[in-house]
Amino acid sequence: MALCRLALSKTLALGIITDISTKFSVLSFLDRFEHFAVAFADTAWGTPLLVLLLGGGIFFLLYSRFVPYRHFGHGLEILTGKYEDPTAPGDINHFQALSSALAATVGMGNIGGVAIAIVMGGPGALFWMWISAIVGMATKFFTCTLAIMYRGKDSSGKIQGGPMYFITEGLGRKWKPLAVFFSVAGLIGSAPMFQSNQLTQIVRDEIFIPLQISGDQAHFWGDFVMGILIVGLVSLVIFGGIKRIGQVAARLVPLMVFIYVISVLYIIFSNIAEVPYYLKLIFIDAFTGNAVAGGAVGVVIITGIRRAAFSNEAGIGLEAMAHGAARTREPVREGLVAMLEPLIDTIIVCSMTALAILITGVWTTTDADGVTLTARAFAEGIPYVGVYILILCVVIFSITTMFTYSYYGTKCLGFLIGAERQHYYNYFYVIAIFFGSIASITAIVNIVDGMFAMMAIPTMTASLILSPHVYRATKDYFRRTEGRIQNTEDREQNTEDREQSTEDRVQSTEDRVQSTEDRVQKAGNRNESSGIR
């Protein structure tokens, strides 16, 4: 009997061990990582964070009394270099700062991220992306104004900007743990995993698999090769620092936006009759969620806000590091430049991508996700060459994004362990490129989303506390600016008055000369008349 019980126990134990072994052989490390990432992101993007991001943006919008929006034109003037001060502290000008930030924000979030939003939340997710972008403009104004207002110095004595610095400089050293929290989250949030994942995916799906270089399932080595190529290209730039990043981004960003916008506009205008229907669908689905989410409006809202935050980074804090390097003595000016980003990124570029996907119908006829869904839209909307145009755009978008994100990560590490050791981040960075190339899109999207949520907590908290300082600086700036404008107008008016007075005197002189000539002429006429008599 004892022998039977012992044999049964051994059999049960062996069965349990075999079952566990089987499960772990099926559920690989990447699978377990994916489950963890999904749970982490879903927890992070709960109601409290939505209130913090969206509610905080609405607060900034109302608290500023729409001042940034009312001076939108002034922001464009700043961007063109009208107020450039070469002697001001900083590394790059306003245009390069915006280009560097846009190199990160206008990227794969606009191509693959929008496709993910439509798949997960339906057309209505775009509406909530719009709402997030509108209030995000106010958020950007506050966070990026603070990035200049409270710049600090790293361990090498170089001036730096960003949430970790305006937390410690604006709130005091006792708030440093919040700055450390941001920097730790930023190390992973700045990793280029999503960009390398989507770049690898489109090359695999549209080039490697059709040419039978890789298979639908066996594509590890193709992904591995793509990872090597991406690492080599990115490394040429990221070791040059923010100055080289700003120079490269300033050249590539306008080009990539132009090519992409022209292509998408062609798709939209080729199907212009469908646009009113889908615009209506976007608004209806935003409050019903019937298209994809089965009536779960909360899913639509969360998806829209998550994708907008990933795309334009309003309230996240990464872009504040690029703007913190701007060459200026006026914090408000950089805030006005920064608020252009959500407009360009989300309201313009993301909307065009979404319309291209919707009007071509690929969102209902294929189970593709991410950048592959957008590629299907391009193939449908621009036959024969559409996919290749998108591949070119994806290469430019993803690579320029990776240029900028490396800068963000090094600054986070420099804050944590010293500027002299911040270059070590680049080694982690290239590892992240490989990891992004081989991991699933679900895992990558969720881990990045989760880290963006973590960064938003300290960024928005500090920005809300310091918002009165931004408001006072804004009032002072526009008081001085309007005073200078009035003085300039007065000087111009005085100049015009002097010129008019001069013209009047000249005219008066001419009149006197003419009068004299007339009298002389009359005298001559009288003399002639006397001579005749």
Disulfide bonds with the S-S distance in Angstrom:
none
